[in-house]
């Protein structure tokens, strides 16, 4: 069976390899001829994935039976366009647009009574005074399109607003509470909750995740409320047959929605954390469903999930690396699931602003009896590196 990977970068490579392991013939499309996923695919095309017409031509020519569920940003709409044109299972273009246009997402959530932040778009003629009249500090500036927290900033005062203000950016109120990520499958319009992760975030002004704790310590009643809220959101957005990645905030049992998308999570969550914590590979389940095997969704109680802290190499200092600890120092510990560090002596590490700043550094995954124990172990790993301000 021939399947299509739209996007073949680092974030998509895992799905391409998984499809190959399942015995599928993978056609990969990406605008970057040096895309790492090309080396795993059976056949590759260097085509800009924003060009729906060209991608559809390739899909039709190659007689593909499914488009792989890959972590992808704005051009999730291209996946939807191919699915629509060929009549394939998976996300539709309309639903993909509803996910990737953050202004449209906001409008739909408000229309359906889903709790989310107040939002306005900075248009030509929108004055800083108008923003100050409508929002209290701090508030959020974010791009209308994009993923991985790219371009998202917390604005704490008028000086920061002057620095980052520009036409085309969305302004949102800053929602208080604890932030979580959730992963699920939508099958025939029914949402199935797979995992809820607690986030560890950078300090202001950026809000990039630098760690995840799973399963999040949440009561069953709250989990059921998350599932019901997610079902309402999926119905509103039009998600029927796709994976779901979403960011939410919970405060005093109130669930507030930040963003969502009909795709798997990036940053090693869907490829590493979800299968290792839950014991089931939901990407493989979804691929089987898309190619017509109709694999049943296997769900387990969160009570039997493994505990994991998935961490990234984020440091309090900005500067040059003067010492990188030996990998053997960590992997010989029985609490270490995995450890991949790509940082070298002499590397300059800048401030973490979004997910793209983390992906090349690597990751580590550890376990423990309690959240505090896992957090302490994560901090111990980070503290072994030496960074000299530069």
Wavefront OBJ file of the C-alpha trace (Angstrom):
o trace
v 0.000 0.000 0.000
v 1.228 3.475 -0.890
v 0.901 6.299 1.630
v 1.881 9.969 1.520
v 3.904 11.963 4.048
v 3.278 15.693 3.672
v 6.368 17.165 5.294
v 9.567 15.162 5.778
v 11.478 17.124 8.399
v 12.713 15.934 11.776
v 9.254 16.088 13.317
v 7.768 13.919 10.555
v 10.594 11.364 10.307
v 9.291 9.136 13.089
v 5.929 8.658 11.346
v 7.643 7.903 8.039
v 9.822 5.274 9.704
v 6.823 3.807 11.539
v 4.903 3.460 8.261
v 7.915 1.738 6.685
v 8.137 -0.664 9.637
v 4.469 -1.501 9.017
v 5.359 -2.580 5.479
v 3.915 0.468 3.722
v 5.389 2.182 0.651
v 5.982 5.820 1.649
v 5.976 8.789 -0.723
v 7.381 11.917 0.973
v 6.870 15.537 -0.082
v 8.784 18.504 1.316
v 10.069 21.816 0.006
v 13.520 21.251 1.517
v 15.641 18.879 -0.570
v 17.754 18.143 2.508
v 14.798 16.988 4.625
v 15.886 14.228 6.996
v 12.750 12.165 6.360
v 13.622 11.690 2.692
v 16.227 9.068 3.564
v 13.546 6.848 5.098
v 10.946 7.234 2.337
v 10.696 4.981 -0.719
v 10.238 7.957 -3.013
v 10.593 11.704 -2.497
v 9.412 14.890 -4.165
v 10.883 18.320 -3.486
v 7.684 20.381 -3.589
v 6.513 23.211 -1.355
v 3.801 21.651 0.823
v 1.795 24.882 0.684
v 1.179 24.129 -3.013
v -1.976 22.035 -2.683
v -2.388 21.580 -6.445
v 1.065 20.036 -6.894
v 0.772 17.840 -3.825
v -2.625 16.560 -4.992
v -1.117 15.757 -8.408
v 1.598 13.687 -6.718
v -0.919 11.899 -4.499
v -3.092 11.066 -7.513
v -0.139 9.967 -9.640
v 1.228 7.705 -6.893
v -2.207 6.217 -6.167
v -1.864 6.705 -2.426
v -4.429 5.162 -0.084
v -3.826 7.440 2.905
v -2.011 10.545 4.109
v 0.124 9.851 7.178
v -0.774 11.632 10.451
v 2.305 13.780 11.011
v 3.086 16.697 13.331
v 2.634 19.666 11.008
v 1.743 23.328 11.394
v -0.094 25.659 9.080
v -0.155 23.286 6.110
v -2.245 20.702 7.837
v -4.675 22.215 5.328
v -2.760 20.500 2.519
v -3.375 17.138 4.192
v -7.052 18.055 4.339
v -7.079 19.097 0.668
v -5.601 15.754 -0.446
v -8.063 13.824 1.726
v -10.992 15.789 0.275
v -9.884 15.419 -3.342
v -9.233 11.664 -3.154
v -12.041 10.866 -0.746
v -9.663 9.508 1.916
v -10.209 9.050 5.625
v -8.656 11.757 7.742
v -8.995 15.428 8.495
v -10.868 17.603 5.984
v -9.501 20.862 4.620
v -12.245 22.851 6.350
v -11.505 21.267 9.727
v -7.760 21.752 9.183
v -8.346 25.440 8.406
v -10.486 25.761 11.524
v -7.526 24.419 13.551
v -4.649 26.304 11.951
v -6.196 29.781 11.667
v -6.083 30.809 15.326
v -8.537 33.632 14.769
v -11.031 31.228 13.179
v -10.508 28.730 16.001
v -11.262 31.451 18.523
v -14.427 32.533 16.706
v -15.727 28.940 16.615
v -14.976 28.279 20.275
v -16.714 31.488 21.351
v -19.697 30.728 19.113
v -20.123 27.308 20.748
v -19.721 28.527 24.312
v -16.277 27.034 24.914
v -14.230 28.873 27.533
v -11.220 30.582 25.926
v -9.321 33.868 26.062
v -10.659 37.179 24.796
v -8.892 38.011 21.539
v -8.524 40.814 19.000
v -6.508 41.079 15.799
v -4.148 43.991 15.345
v -5.335 45.538 12.111
v -4.106 48.504 10.176
v -5.000 51.478 12.322
v -5.198 49.558 15.609
v -3.462 51.792 18.122
v -1.441 50.785 21.144
v -3.834 52.909 23.186
v -6.745 50.773 21.978
v -4.953 47.616 23.095
v -4.193 49.141 26.477
v -7.853 50.114 26.881
v -9.058 46.547 26.205
v -6.442 44.380 27.933
v -4.761 44.370 31.312
v -1.079 43.454 31.589
v 0.140 40.803 31.199
v -1.431 39.653 27.936
v -0.378 37.451 25.014
v 0.838 38.431 21.543
v 0.770 35.582 19.036
v 0.787 35.032 15.255
v -2.429 34.101 13.474
v -0.781 30.980 12.035
v 1.991 28.737 13.307
v 2.833 26.030 15.829
v 5.378 25.168 18.498
v 4.875 28.476 20.378
v 6.740 30.294 17.598
v 6.178 34.050 17.917
v 4.173 33.732 21.159
v 5.130 36.261 23.823
v 3.806 37.402 27.170
v 3.625 41.207 27.182
v 4.078 42.613 30.670
v 4.289 46.353 30.070
v 4.001 49.086 27.444
v 7.727 48.925 26.616
v 7.439 45.259 25.617
v 4.295 46.026 23.631
v 6.170 48.705 21.658
v 8.966 46.213 20.942
v 6.741 43.464 19.537
v 3.691 45.310 18.214
v 3.081 44.804 14.501
v 0.172 44.403 12.104
v -1.238 40.893 11.784
v -0.606 39.710 15.349
v -3.364 38.496 17.659
v -3.764 39.910 21.156
v -5.202 37.610 23.823
v -5.903 37.966 27.506
v -3.515 36.041 29.753
v -5.454 33.125 31.229
v -4.392 32.040 34.697
v -4.274 28.461 35.947
v -2.182 25.340 35.346
v -1.360 24.489 31.739
v -1.703 21.013 30.243
v -1.323 19.281 26.902
v -3.681 16.563 25.808
v -3.518 13.846 23.174
v -6.408 11.911 21.706
v -7.992 10.165 18.752
v -11.170 11.258 16.988
v -12.804 8.273 15.301
v -16.072 8.718 13.388
v -16.558 11.987 15.240
v -16.120 10.459 18.709
v -13.236 11.782 20.825
v -11.115 9.321 22.829
v -8.765 10.775 25.442
v -5.331 9.131 25.360
v -3.140 11.239 27.661
v -3.067 14.469 29.643
v 0.364 15.982 30.318
v 1.295 18.696 32.794
v 3.616 21.291 31.265
v 6.867 22.771 32.570
v 7.259 26.181 30.919
v 9.976 28.764 30.362
v 9.872 32.000 32.317
v 8.272 35.060 30.748
v 8.239 36.574 28.181
v 8.163 33.259 26.277
v 5.868 30.311 27.027
v 7.645 27.328 25.524
v 7.334 23.911 27.103
v 10.688 22.625 28.376
v 9.275 19.556 30.085
v 6.186 17.365 30.382
v 4.929 15.297 33.301
v 2.685 12.347 32.466
v 0.186 11.237 33.353
v -0.842 14.590 34.821
v -2.021 14.297 38.451
v -5.722 14.890 37.735
v -8.815 13.398 39.372
v -11.080 11.103 37.344
v -13.914 13.632 37.457
v -11.662 16.279 35.883
v -10.503 13.798 33.235
v -14.116 13.124 32.316
v -14.788 16.874 32.112
v -11.764 17.248 29.815
v -13.106 14.457 27.598
v -16.559 16.050 27.421
v -15.082 19.483 26.691
v -12.844 18.019 23.969
v -15.831 16.273 22.387
v -17.662 19.595 22.257
v -14.642 21.260 20.665
v -14.200 18.474 18.072
v -17.858 18.778 17.103
v -17.530 22.539 16.745
v -14.295 22.442 14.708
v -15.484 19.556 12.510
v -12.902 16.938 13.486
v -14.072 13.414 12.646
v -11.176 11.045 11.818
v -7.834 12.340 13.059
v -5.491 12.575 16.002
v -5.877 15.544 18.329
v -3.259 17.657 20.049
v -4.437 20.490 22.294
v -3.311 22.925 24.970
v -5.628 23.768 27.845
v -5.571 25.591 31.172
v -7.436 24.413 34.264
v -8.271 26.745 37.121
v -10.743 25.923 39.889
v -12.023 22.979 37.799
v -12.767 25.326 34.871
v -11.293 24.093 31.558
v -10.047 26.882 29.299
v -8.873 26.189 25.755
v -5.697 27.732 24.318
v -5.165 25.968 20.982
v -5.799 22.668 19.250
v -4.973 20.868 16.028
v -6.082 17.690 14.259
v -2.654 16.092 14.247
v -0.220 14.346 16.613
v 1.940 16.343 19.016
v 5.545 17.161 18.144
v 8.660 17.410 20.334
v 8.868 13.616 20.894
v 5.474 13.510 22.624
v 3.557 11.403 20.109
v 6.612 9.421 19.014
v 8.104 8.688 22.438
v 6.117 9.836 25.449
v 2.630 8.651 24.513
v 3.567 5.060 23.512
v 5.931 4.591 26.463
v 3.545 5.982 29.064
v 0.357 4.358 27.759
v 1.794 1.122 26.354
v -0.021 1.710 23.047
v 1.156 3.392 19.851
v -1.751 5.588 18.798
v 0.026 6.726 15.616
v 0.245 3.117 14.450
v -3.411 2.609 15.382
v -4.368 5.649 13.316
v -2.295 4.591 10.300
v -3.988 1.200 10.332
v -7.374 2.887 10.471
v -6.545 5.258 7.595
v -5.408 2.416 5.314
v -8.589 0.458 5.974
v -7.576 -2.082 8.599
v -10.048 -0.526 11.045
v -7.858 -1.256 14.034
v -9.769 -0.912 17.282
v -8.682 1.872 19.629
v -7.033 0.348 22.698
v -7.489 2.469 25.816
v -6.150 1.781 29.308
v -6.912 3.382 32.646
v -4.586 6.247 33.520
v -3.971 4.387 36.797
v -1.818 1.779 35.004
v 0.197 4.281 32.957
v 3.930 4.592 33.584
v 5.116 7.834 35.174
v 7.419 9.911 32.981
v 9.140 13.284 32.913
v 10.099 14.158 29.342
v 12.663 16.944 29.527
v 14.589 19.167 27.153
v 17.960 20.784 27.567
v 16.977 24.255 28.730
v 19.414 26.166 30.910
v 19.131 29.279 33.058
v 22.279 30.741 31.486
v 22.746 31.932 27.903
v 26.243 31.315 26.599
v 28.849 28.772 25.539
v 28.907 25.159 26.672
v 32.123 24.355 28.532
v 31.266 20.896 29.817
v 28.909 18.161 28.578
v 28.517 15.171 30.949
v 29.090 11.682 29.575
v 25.897 9.930 28.523
v 26.935 6.842 30.528
v 26.569 8.920 33.659
v 22.813 8.867 33.157
v 21.816 5.817 31.104
v 23.161 3.405 33.733
v 20.498 4.626 36.170
v 17.392 2.442 36.230
v 15.116 5.503 36.387
v 16.271 6.758 32.956
v 13.974 5.706 30.085
v 16.119 7.308 27.391
v 18.726 9.999 26.901
v 19.702 11.765 23.666
v 21.939 14.801 23.924
v 23.238 16.524 20.772
v 24.906 19.419 22.612
v 28.689 19.674 22.219
v 31.436 21.617 23.968
v 31.737 25.049 22.424
v 28.094 25.269 21.309
v 26.417 28.610 21.918
v 23.004 28.175 23.543
v 20.626 31.093 23.202
v 17.402 31.792 25.074
v 14.587 29.293 24.455
v 11.835 31.087 22.552
v 9.931 28.272 20.838
v 10.046 24.582 19.997
v 12.516 24.988 17.155
v 15.144 26.109 19.696
v 14.849 22.753 21.484
v 14.461 20.087 18.811
v 18.158 19.923 17.845
v 19.398 19.739 21.441
v 17.892 16.326 22.174
v 15.811 15.104 25.096
v 15.803 12.867 28.150
v 13.070 10.819 29.780
v 13.046 9.687 33.396
v 10.678 8.130 35.897
v 10.146 8.241 39.656
v 7.710 7.450 42.431
v 6.440 11.032 42.665
v 6.373 14.178 40.554
v 8.786 15.886 42.953
v 11.242 13.027 42.604
v 11.088 13.184 38.798
v 11.512 16.977 38.812
v 14.513 16.706 41.149
v 16.110 14.095 38.894
v 15.499 16.256 35.829
v 17.106 19.239 37.521
v 20.048 17.065 38.552
v 20.667 16.140 34.896
v 20.515 19.760 33.762
v 22.834 20.907 36.576
v 25.649 18.640 35.343
v 26.175 20.834 32.247
v 28.430 23.883 32.492
v 27.465 27.034 30.599
v 29.601 30.160 30.555
v 27.831 33.434 29.888
v 28.758 34.851 26.513
l 1 2 3 4 5 6 7 8 9 10 11 12 13 14 15 16 17 18 19 20 21 22 23 24 25 26 27 28 29 30 31 32 33 34 35 36 37 38 39 40 41 42 43 44 45 46 47 48 49 50 51 52 53 54 55 56 57 58 59 60 61 62 63 64 65 66 67 68 69 70 71 72 73 74 75 76 77 78 79 80 81 82 83 84 85 86 87 88 89 90 91 92 93 94 95 96 97 98 99 100 101 102 103 104 105 106 107 108 109 110 111 112 113 114 115 116 117 118 119 120 121 122 123 124 125 126 127 128 129 130 131 132 133 134 135 136 137 138 139 140 141 142 143 144 145 146 147 148 149 150 151 152 153 154 155 156 157 158 159 160 161 162 163 164 165 166 167 168 169 170 171 172 173 174 175 176 177 178 179 180 181 182 183 184 185 186 187 188 189 190 191 192 193 194 195 196 197 198 199 200 201 202 203 204 205 206 207 208 209 210 211 212 213 214 215 216 217 218 219 220 221 222 223 224 225 226 227 228 229 230 231 232 233 234 235 236 237 238 239 240 241 242 243 244 245 246 247 248 249 250 251 252 253 254 255 256 257 258 259 260 261 262 263 264 265 266 267 268 269 270 271 272 273 274 275 276 277 278 279 280 281 282 283 284 285 286 287 288 289 290 291 292 293 294 295 296 297 298 299 300 301 302 303 304 305 306 307 308 309 310 311 312 313 314 315 316 317 318 319 320 321 322 323 324 325 326 327 328 329 330 331 332 333 334 335 336 337 338 339 340 341 342 343 344 345 346 347 348 349 350 351 352 353 354 355 356 357 358 359 360 361 362 363 364 365 366 367 368 369 370 371 372 373 374 375 376 377 378 379 380 381 382 383 384 385 386 387 388 389 390
